[in-house]
Amino acid sequence: MNNQATDKIIEDTRIIRERFVELVDGLTIEQLNRIPAGFANNIAWNFGHIVISQQTLCYDRGGFKGVIDPAFIPKYARGSKPEGFISAVEIGELKQLAFSLTDRLATDLENGYFQGFQPFVTLFGMQVRNAAEAAAYSISHDHLHLGYAMAQRKIVR
């Protein structure tokens, strides 16, 4: 992908994360932690999940070491669920990471860090051949979880 395409991917990532932070900021910590009937997780978990998923999709699955604290990964990984109350401090840290990790991804894409990226196939059968494609896929993943969070917000308010 060219720089213009990757710049657009990073711009779109920031926009969707800004929308997610706006949703998070509009709720109490109790509302963020409430698991609505019919759901296996809550808004706080969905937000943490998009933060770690960018790392796992763009770094780990491609054969590179991510930069997020490894302690976050099992807590918010695919197939996990909230095991306890997610504090306001942790939400604040996730909000900061949502943007700082995106900035790091932009730098790594720009500097050619991902040479030798190992292609993989997503759960939906989509072939991901390089880190830019992983970052583009991550946007659709972020949208999916923002949609879940928006549905949950209607219930927890």
CORHUDA-V888899 format. One record per run of one state. SS is the DSSP state (A for helix, B for strand, O for the rest). FROM is the first residue (numbers start at 0). TO is the last residue. Records with the same first field share a line. If there is no record, write none. Layout:
SS = FROM-TO, FROM-TO
This chain:
O = 0-1, 25-27, 33-41, 58-58, 62-68, 76-86, 110-118, 121-125, 128-129, 156-156
A = 2-24, 28-32, 42-57, 59-61, 69-75, 87-109, 130-155
B = 119-120, 126-127
